[in-house]
Amino acid sequence: MTTTPGAGLGAMIRTWRDRLPPSAAALPVGRARRAAGLRREELAELAGVSVDYIVRLEQGRATTPSAQVVASLARALQLSAAERDHLYRLAHLIPPADGAVSDHIPPGVHRVLSRLGDVAVAVFAADWRLIWWNHSWAALLGDPSSSAPQLRNFARDRFPVDTGHARLARWPVTEVDRDATDAAVVSDLRRATGRFPRDARLAELVRVLSAGNQRFAELWASGTVAAHREDHKTIEHPSGGPSRWTVTC
């Protein structure tokens, strides 16, 4: 079997990297750039992989990245849904099925995020998994990149099962109405199960939280439905002191 030149996995990653300007990824644009697109180091940082791995992918020395890596590359490169699916196939993986919770951020949303400047922003999937954050978010709450992707989940933070894993917020956070927020998070997951009834990741999350956290189990069993609303939180930052901020979901 032959491969059309420029159409393989490495070539397509390089093509998509070259077309994405750093400004679209909220990265500074320096004067000494030889190309308009992202550097390998920048793509590696955005995707949460090593620079060496990006080099090996582009040179064809790594040809079977994991689904997690492919999803991260698709987000970092701001691919459309069709391009994301093509990337999965080039990596010999099945693209995410329709009806599953999506970790994909459309290019238009990426463009909006890049224009928010120094505002602390994070993006969560329908099951409350953290899928993207900017440098300001990491500075405000702590960098979540050291946690495994499946543990970067706000619902897991609200209703802990294993107290040993690192939390999304590395400093103490207080809020005005904790009970209302708890009910809203459970309600979010309930609505998600209606939208994605066959999603295995979501079903497993609900199972784990129901079995391991009494508060979650009680709210889930009660059939709680509550609208998620704007909330006010206070972060006890170790260097900046208490800071009050508004959360909009």
Secondary structure, 3 states (H helix, E strand, C coil): CCCCCCCCHHHHHHHHHHHCCHHHHCCCCCCCCCCCCCCHHHHHHHHCCCHHHHHHHHCCCCCCCCHHHHHHHHHHCCCCHHHHHHHHHHCCCCCCCCCCCCCCCCHHHHHHHHCCCCCCCEEECCCCEEEEECHHHHHHHCCHHHCCHHHCEHHHHHCCCCCCCCCCCCCCEEECCHHHHHHHHHHHHHHHHHHCCCCHHHHHHHHHHHHHCHHHHHHHHCCCCCCCCCEEEEEEECCCEEEEEEECC
